[in-house]
Amino acid sequence: MNKYDLILDLARALQRCGIPADRLESRLRDVARALQIDAAFFAAPTALFVTYTVDGRTSTTLLDPESGDVDLHQLAQLEDIAQRLAHRAEGTPVSPFEVRSALAALAAVAKAPPLYGRWTQLFAFAATSATAAPAFGGGWREMIAAFLVGALVGELARVMRGGAAAPLHIFISAAMAAACAMAFGYVLSPFSPQSVIIAGLIALLPGFTVTTATSELASGHLVAGGTRLLSGLLTLVLLGAGIAIASRAFGLLGPLPLEAPDTLGPFLQYVCVIGASLSFVVLFNAAPRDAGAIAMSGAVAFVSATAGADWLGPEMGALIGALCVGLLGAAYRAITGRPSTVPVVPGIMLLVPGSVGFRSVNNFLDGDALAGVQGAFSMLLVAVCLTSGLLLARLVELRFAVPGPARPRGQTPANSAREGRTDDGAHRLDPSGMAERDELVTSP
């Protein structure tokens, strides 16, 4: 086991946590520089090329790690290991003991089970859908129905993940969610099946994927960003196809009784936002101690985006919301020394334009091409505004950078992982001026 194994193991672990290509390459470059390895990296959502030179001989390794879901707890631990290796006094080499400690820490992170069990995760899926229903015009009936549909979607995700039916997971989930929502529409009145369908599928909507792709494209990672963007668009098409089939089937039973649902008051909508944010703690496998910061991030995102949309329109509302969430993440990092990723990712989840893209696909399927094109453009515009807001927050953080609290002397990556400490350490720029250029987080 040597420093080259450390680079490869760290690359695999980071990509499994769903980290964007720009941040992945940046982190690996910093660690390779600290390990005095002449290496280059090229990351894509499903592959990673590592080229390094040893004694004048160049070799390339292709890694094909499984690109997993966002895991904030593991990502924070991995960020801590990378920061401890990369951010050290200039000219201080990484000792063999530190390499072995980092490898042991990576192994411990990889073997650690999820923080939350199956039933807790299923409840989080359902709660996320239920609390999202009011945002799409639903009331109490829609919240109850969305809770049940969200639980069904969550269980399908668990059962079908990794199996032969995995490619059909999105299509089947959309069809079953639509079927259940329409069945509720025949027995409940007033009721909005459309609100329940969108809320029930909220965890599958690719708004976060599209926003991450926009960030990668903005940072010059065209292959990774283009691939991720196409993946998000394909997800929207699969969702729309599944819903269309269920709608056609239920249309044979007669028209649904369409009545405007009873909506909730503003106060209860704020309560739902906090509930959705707490559900993200489980869905993103964040540590329980981060629940307060994540709930605050959700509240800041909702209030700032709503106020910005009322004053300047929905696109500027998204930019203002992302800016406020990014600044909150910077303050969280400066105060606690922990990664800004923890509050930023759940906050951005409340702003991503997945539902806009979903409605765009539905418009195309209904034959309204003009409305579909307008919806698709709005989705991309909101994603660009989110990325711009986070970039502005990052510029503000760099201008008024405050180092995070120092770690006690003697703390190593290995015992840091065991104790659950995930400090980022102090913020520094590398001599070339490129360090932390991709520190901006729009996805894990």
C-alpha positions in Angstrom: 0.0 0.0 0.0 1.5 3.3 -1.1 0.6 6.9 -2.0 -0.6 5.8 -5.4 -3.1 3.5 -3.8 -4.2 6.4 -1.6 -5.0 8.5 -4.6 -7.0 5.8 -6.4 -8.9 4.8 -3.2 -9.8 8.5 -2.5 -10.9 9.0 -6.1 -13.2 5.9 -5.9 -14.7 7.0 -2.6 -15.3 10.6 -3.6 -17.1 9.6 -6.8 -19.3 7.1 -5.0 -20.5 10.0 -2.8 -21.8 11.8 -5.9 -19.3 14.6 -5.9 -19.3 16.7 -9.1 -16.5 16.3 -11.6 -15.0 19.8 -11.0 -14.6 19.3 -7.3 -13.4 15.8 -7.7 -10.6 16.8 -10.0 -9.7 19.8 -7.8 -9.5 17.6 -4.6 -7.4 15.0 -6.3 -5.0 17.5 -7.7 -4.5 19.1 -4.3 -3.8 15.7 -2.7 -1.5 14.6 -5.5 0.5 17.8 -5.1 0.9 17.2 -1.4 2.0 13.6 -2.0 4.5 14.9 -4.6 2.9 12.8 -7.4 3.0 14.0 -10.9 -0.6 13.2 -11.9 -3.5 14.4 -14.1 -7.2 13.6 -13.7 -10.2 13.5 -16.0 -13.5 12.8 -14.4 -16.9 12.0 -15.8 -20.1 10.8 -14.0 -19.3 7.1 -14.7 -15.6 7.0 -15.2 -12.3 8.5 -14.0 -9.0 8.5 -15.8 -5.8 8.9 -13.6 -2.5 9.5 -15.4 0.7 9.7 -13.4 4.4 9.6 -14.1 6.9 7.5 -12.1 10.6 7.5 -12.9 9.9 9.0 -16.3 7.3 6.4 -17.2 3.7 7.4 -17.7 0.8 5.2 -17.0 -3.0 5.7 -17.1 -5.5 3.9 -14.9 -9.2 3.8 -15.8 -11.5 3.7 -12.7 -15.1 2.7 -13.2 -16.6 3.3 -9.7 -20.3 3.2 -9.2 -21.6 6.7 -9.1 -23.8 6.8 -6.0 -26.3 9.1 -4.3 -25.3 12.1 -2.3 -24.0 11.0 1.1 -23.2 14.1 3.2 -21.8 12.2 6.1 -19.3 10.2 4.1 -18.5 13.2 1.8 -17.7 15.3 4.9 -15.3 12.6 6.2 -13.6 12.2 2.8 -13.3 16.0 2.5 -11.6 16.0 5.9 -9.1 13.4 4.9 -8.3 15.2 1.7 -8.0 18.6 3.4 -5.7 17.2 6.1 -3.4 15.8 3.4 -3.4 18.7 1.1 -3.4 21.7 3.5 0.0 21.5 5.2 3.0 23.7 5.6 4.8 24.3 2.3 7.7 21.9 1.9 6.4 19.5 4.5 6.2 16.0 3.0 3.5 13.5 3.8 5.0 10.8 5.9 4.5 7.0 5.3 2.6 6.9 8.6 0.2 9.6 7.4 -0.4 7.7 4.2 -1.2 4.5 6.1 -3.5 6.4 8.4 -5.3 8.0 5.5 -5.7 4.6 3.8 -7.1 3.2 7.1 -9.5 6.1 7.4 -10.7 5.5 3.8 -11.3 1.9 4.5 -13.3 2.7 7.7 -15.5 5.2 5.7 -16.2 2.7 3.0 -17.2 0.0 5.5 -19.4 2.2 7.6 -23.1 1.4 7.3 -25.7 4.1 6.6 -26.6 6.3 9.6 -30.3 5.5 9.2 -32.1 2.2 8.8 -34.6 1.1 6.1 -37.7 2.2 7.8 -36.3 5.6 8.7 -35.3 6.1 5.1 -38.7 5.0 3.8 -40.4 7.5 6.2 -38.1 10.2 5.0 -39.1 9.5 1.4 -42.8 9.7 2.3 -42.4 12.8 4.5 -40.5 14.6 1.7 -43.4 14.0 -0.7 -46.0 15.0 1.9 -44.3 18.3 2.8 -43.8 19.1 -0.9 -47.5 18.8 -1.8 -48.4 22.3 -0.6 -45.7 23.9 -2.8 -47.6 22.5 -5.8 -51.0 23.8 -4.7 -52.1 20.8 -2.6 -53.9 20.7 0.7 -54.4 18.2 3.5 -55.8 15.5 1.3 -53.0 15.9 -1.2 -50.4 15.7 1.6 -51.8 12.4 2.9 -52.0 11.0 -0.6 -48.5 12.2 -1.4 -47.2 10.6 1.8 -48.5 7.2 0.7 -47.2 7.7 -2.9 -43.8 8.8 -1.7 -43.6 5.7 0.5 -44.4 3.6 -2.5 -41.7 5.3 -4.6 -39.1 5.0 -1.9 -39.8 1.2 -1.5 -39.5 0.8 -5.3 -36.2 2.6 -5.2 -34.9 0.2 -2.6 -36.2 -3.0 -4.2 -35.2 -2.2 -7.8 -31.8 -0.6 -7.1 -28.9 -2.6 -8.5 -31.1 -5.4 -10.0 -32.0 -6.3 -13.5 -35.0 -4.0 -13.4 -33.0 -1.0 -12.3 -33.1 0.7 -15.7 -37.0 0.7 -15.5 -37.1 2.0 -12.0 -38.0 5.6 -13.0 -40.5 4.6 -15.6 -42.3 2.1 -13.3 -42.2 4.5 -10.3 -43.8 7.3 -12.4 -46.5 5.0 -13.8 -47.5 3.6 -10.3 -47.4 7.1 -8.7 -49.7 8.5 -11.4 -52.0 5.5 -11.1 -52.3 5.8 -7.3 -52.8 9.6 -7.5 -55.6 9.2 -10.0 -57.2 6.5 -8.0 -57.3 8.9 -5.1 -58.9 11.4 -7.4 -62.0 9.2 -7.9 -62.7 8.9 -4.2 -61.5 12.2 -2.7 -63.0 15.6 -3.5 -61.8 18.3 -3.9 -58.5 16.8 -5.0 -55.6 17.6 -7.3 -54.0 14.4 -8.7 -51.3 16.6 -10.5 -50.1 17.9 -7.2 -49.8 14.4 -5.7 -48.0 13.1 -8.8 -45.3 15.8 -8.7 -45.0 15.6 -4.9 -44.8 11.8 -4.9 -42.1 11.8 -7.4 -40.2 14.8 -5.9 -37.2 12.6 -4.9 -36.8 11.4 -8.5 -37.1 14.8 -10.3 -33.7 15.6 -11.8 -33.6 19.3 -11.0 -30.5 18.8 -8.8 -28.8 16.8 -11.6 -29.5 19.6 -14.1 -28.2 22.3 -11.7 -25.0 20.2 -11.1 -24.6 19.8 -14.8 -24.9 23.6 -15.3 -22.2 24.1 -12.7 -19.8 21.6 -14.4 -20.4 23.3 -17.7 -19.7 26.7 -16.3 -16.4 25.4 -14.8 -15.3 24.1 -18.2 -16.0 20.4 -17.7 -18.0 19.9 -20.9 -18.0 16.1 -21.0 -19.1 15.6 -17.4 -21.6 18.5 -17.6 -23.1 17.4 -20.9 -23.4 13.8 -19.8 -25.1 14.8 -16.6 -27.4 17.2 -18.4 -28.5 14.5 -20.9 -29.0 12.1 -18.0 -31.4 14.6 -16.3 -33.3 15.2 -19.5 -33.7 11.4 -20.1 -35.0 11.1 -16.5 -37.7 13.7 -17.3 -38.7 11.8 -20.5 -39.0 8.5 -18.6 -41.1 10.2 -15.9 -43.3 11.8 -18.5 -43.8 8.5 -20.4 -44.7 6.6 -17.2 -47.3 9.2 -16.2 -48.7 9.4 -19.8 -49.3 5.6 -19.9 -51.1 5.7 -16.5 -53.2 8.7 -17.5 -54.3 7.0 -20.7 -55.3 3.9 -18.9 -57.3 5.7 -16.3 -58.8 7.9 -19.0 -60.7 4.8 -20.1 -62.6 4.8 -16.8 -64.1 8.2 -17.4 -63.0 11.8 -16.6 -61.7 12.7 -13.2 -63.8 15.1 -11.1 -61.6 18.3 -11.2 -62.0 20.7 -8.3 -59.7 23.2 -6.8 -58.1 21.7 -3.6 -58.1 23.4 -0.2 -54.8 25.1 0.2 -52.8 25.6 3.4 -52.1 28.9 5.0 -48.6 30.6 4.8 -47.6 29.5 8.3 -48.2 25.8 7.6 -46.3 26.2 4.4 -43.2 27.3 6.4 -43.7 24.3 8.7 -43.7 22.1 5.6 -40.4 23.6 4.4 -38.8 22.8 7.7 -40.2 19.3 7.6 -38.8 18.8 4.1 -35.4 20.1 5.2 -35.3 17.6 8.1 -36.3 14.8 5.7 -33.2 15.7 3.6 -31.1 14.9 6.7 -32.1 11.2 6.2 -32.2 11.1 2.4 -28.7 12.6 2.2 -27.4 10.6 5.1 -26.3 13.7 7.0 -25.2 13.4 10.6 -28.0 14.1 13.2 -26.0 17.0 14.7 -26.3 18.8 11.3 -30.1 18.8 11.4 -30.3 22.3 12.8 -28.1 23.8 10.2 -30.0 22.0 7.4 -33.3 23.2 8.7 -32.0 26.7 8.8 -30.7 26.4 5.3 -34.1 25.3 4.1 -35.8 28.2 5.8 -33.3 30.7 4.4 -33.7 29.2 0.9 -37.5 29.4 0.9 -37.8 32.9 2.4 -35.1 34.5 0.3 -36.3 32.8 -2.9 -39.9 33.7 -2.3 -39.1 37.3 -1.5 -36.9 37.6 -4.5 -39.5 36.0 -6.8 -42.1 38.5 -5.6 -39.9 41.5 -6.2 -37.9 40.5 -9.3 -39.4 37.3 -10.8 -38.8 33.6 -10.3 -35.4 33.5 -12.0 -33.9 36.2 -9.9 -35.6 34.6 -6.9 -33.6 31.5 -7.5 -30.4 33.5 -7.8 -31.1 35.3 -4.5 -32.0 32.1 -2.8 -28.8 30.4 -3.9 -26.8 33.4 -2.9 -28.2 33.3 0.6 -27.8 29.6 1.0 -24.2 29.9 -0.3 -23.4 32.6 2.3 -25.0 30.5 5.0 -22.8 27.6 4.0 -19.7 29.9 4.1 -20.7 31.1 7.6 -21.3 27.6 8.8 -17.8 26.6 7.5 -16.1 29.6 9.2 -17.9 29.0 12.5 -17.7 25.2 12.8 -14.8 24.3 10.5 -17.1 21.7 8.8 -17.7 21.5 5.0 -20.1 24.1 3.6 -21.6 21.2 1.6 -23.7 20.1 4.6 -26.2 23.0 4.6 -25.8 24.0 1.0 -26.9 20.8 -0.7 -30.3 20.5 1.2 -31.0 24.2 0.8 -30.4 24.1 -2.9 -32.7 21.1 -3.2 -35.6 23.3 -2.3 -34.8 25.6 -5.2 -33.9 23.3 -8.1 -36.2 23.4 -11.2 -37.2 19.8 -11.4 -40.9 20.4 -11.3 -40.6 23.0 -14.1 -38.9 20.5 -16.4 -41.5 17.9 -15.4 -44.3 20.1 -16.5 -42.4 20.9 -19.7 -42.3 17.2 -20.6 -46.0 16.9 -19.8 -46.7 19.8 -22.2 -44.8 18.1 -25.0 -46.8 14.8 -24.4 -50.0 16.8 -24.5 -49.1 18.3 -27.8 -48.4 21.8 -26.6 -44.9 22.2 -28.0 -44.8 25.9 -27.4 -45.5 25.6 -23.7 -43.0 22.7 -23.5 -40.2 24.7 -25.1 -40.9 27.6 -22.7 -40.8 25.2 -19.7 -37.5 23.7 -20.8 -36.0 27.1 -21.2 -37.3 28.2 -17.8 -35.7 25.1 -16.2 -32.3 25.8 -17.7 -32.6 29.5 -16.8 -33.3 28.7 -13.2 -30.4 26.2 -13.1 -28.1 28.9 -14.5 -29.4 31.4 -11.9 -28.8 28.9 -9.1 -25.2 28.3 -10.3 -24.6 32.1 -10.6 -25.9 32.6 -7.0 -23.6 30.0 -5.6 -20.7 31.5 -7.6 -21.4 34.9 -6.2 -21.5 33.5 -2.6 -18.2 31.9 -3.3 -16.7 35.2 -4.4 -17.9 36.8 -1.2 -16.4 34.1 0.9 -13.1 34.4 -0.8 -13.1 38.2 -0.3 -13.9 37.9 3.4 -12.4 34.5 4.0 -12.2 33.5 7.7 -10.2 30.4 8.6 -12.2 27.6 10.4 -11.3 26.6 13.9 -8.1 24.7 14.2 -8.0 21.0 14.9 -6.3 19.9 18.2 -2.7 19.0 17.7 -2.1 15.4 16.9 -5.4 14.9 15.1 -4.9 12.5 12.1 -7.2 11.6 9.3 -7.7 8.1 10.8 -8.8 9.1 14.2 -10.7 12.0 12.8 -12.8 9.5 10.8 -13.3 7.3 13.8 -14.5 10.1 16.0 -16.8 11.5 13.3 -14.9 14.8 13.0 -15.2 16.3 9.5 -13.6 19.7 9.8 -12.4 21.3 6.6 -9.5 23.0 8.1 -8.3 26.4 7.2 -8.9 27.8 3.7 -5.8 28.3 1.6 -4.9 29.0 -2.0 -2.2 27.0 -3.7 0.8 28.8 -5.3 -0.6 28.5 -8.8 -3.7 30.3 -7.8 -5.9 27.3 -8.7 -6.6 25.8 -5.3 -10.2 25.8 -4.3 -11.3 27.3 -7.6 -13.9 24.5 -7.7 -14.8 24.6 -4.0 -18.3 25.8 -4.9 -20.8 23.2 -4.1 -23.9 22.7 -6.2 -24.1 18.9 -5.6 -22.2 16.5 -3.6 
